[in-house]
Amino acid sequence: MILRGEFQRNFFDNLKVLTLHFQLIVFGYEILEEVPHIEKLVVCDGSFQKMFCCENPRNNVLQQLKVFQLESFGELVSIGLV
Protein backbone atom coordinates (compact mmCIF):
# COMPACT_ATOMS: atom_id res chain seq x y z
CA MET A 1 0.00 0.00 0.00
CA ILE A 2 2.89 2.35 0.73
CA LEU A 3 4.53 1.73 -2.64
CA ARG A 4 1.22 2.11 -4.49
CA GLY A 5 0.74 5.58 -2.96
CA GLU A 6 -2.46 4.66 -1.14
CA PHE A 7 -1.72 7.11 1.68
CA GLN A 8 -1.94 10.87 1.44
CA ARG A 9 1.27 12.85 0.95
CA ASN A 10 3.30 13.37 4.15
CA PHE A 11 1.27 10.70 6.00
CA PHE A 12 4.48 9.09 7.30
CA ASP A 13 6.47 12.26 8.01
CA ASN A 14 6.52 11.73 11.80
CA LEU A 15 7.12 7.98 11.67
CA LYS A 16 10.32 6.96 13.48
CA VAL A 17 10.05 3.13 13.50
CA LEU A 18 8.91 0.90 10.64
CA THR A 19 8.60 -2.89 10.70
CA LEU A 20 7.86 -4.57 7.37
CA HIS A 21 6.77 -8.16 6.77
CA PHE A 22 6.60 -8.98 3.10
CA GLN A 23 8.03 -11.02 0.28
CA LEU A 24 9.46 -9.46 -2.84
CA ILE A 25 12.35 -10.26 -5.14
CA VAL A 26 14.18 -6.95 -4.58
CA PHE A 27 13.85 -4.44 -1.73
CA GLY A 28 14.52 -0.87 -2.82
CA TYR A 29 14.97 2.68 -1.60
CA GLU A 30 11.58 3.87 -2.83
CA ILE A 31 9.75 2.68 0.28
CA LEU A 32 12.22 4.54 2.52
CA GLU A 33 11.65 7.75 0.60
CA GLU A 34 8.05 7.65 1.83
CA VAL A 35 9.21 7.72 5.48
CA PRO A 36 11.75 10.58 5.50
CA HIS A 37 12.38 10.73 9.27
CA ILE A 38 12.69 7.05 10.03
CA GLU A 39 15.28 6.04 12.63
CA LYS A 40 14.64 2.31 12.96
CA LEU A 41 13.85 -0.12 10.14
CA VAL A 42 13.07 -3.78 10.75
CA VAL A 43 12.46 -6.03 7.73
CA CYS A 44 11.17 -9.55 8.40
CA ASP A 45 10.38 -12.68 6.43
CA GLY A 46 11.95 -11.48 3.22
CA SER A 47 12.27 -13.84 0.33
CA PHE A 48 14.23 -11.38 -1.78
CA GLN A 49 17.82 -11.93 -2.83
CA LYS A 50 18.94 -8.31 -3.14
CA MET A 51 18.44 -5.11 -1.21
CA PHE A 52 19.16 -1.61 -2.51
CA CYS A 53 20.79 -2.90 -5.70
CA CYS A 54 21.31 -0.79 -8.80
CA GLU A 55 19.66 2.24 -7.25
CA ASN A 56 20.73 5.72 -6.34
CA PRO A 57 18.69 7.12 -3.44
CA ARG A 58 17.34 10.66 -3.83
CA ASN A 59 18.07 11.36 -0.19
CA ASN A 60 20.18 9.94 2.63
CA VAL A 61 17.49 7.95 4.42
CA LEU A 62 19.84 5.05 5.13
CA GLN A 63 22.39 7.33 6.76
CA GLN A 64 19.89 8.57 9.32
CA LEU A 65 18.93 5.06 10.46
CA LYS A 66 20.04 4.27 13.99
CA VAL A 67 18.85 0.65 13.75
CA PHE A 68 18.61 -1.51 10.63
CA GLN A 69 17.50 -5.04 11.51
CA LEU A 70 16.91 -8.01 9.22
CA GLU A 71 15.10 -11.15 10.40
CA SER A 72 14.46 -14.47 8.63
CA PHE A 73 16.33 -14.01 5.36
CA GLY A 74 17.29 -17.37 3.92
CA GLU A 75 17.82 -16.16 0.34
CA LEU A 76 19.52 -12.77 0.80
CA VAL A 77 22.84 -12.63 -1.06
CA SER A 78 23.49 -8.89 -1.52
CA ILE A 79 22.96 -5.61 0.26
CA GLY A 80 24.08 -2.92 -2.16
CA LEU A 81 25.09 -0.22 0.31
CA VAL A 82 28.39 0.53 -1.39
Secondary structure by P-SEA (a helix, b strand, c coil): ccccccccccccccccbbbbbbbcccccaaaaaacccccbbbbcccccccccccccccccccccccbbbbcccccccccccc
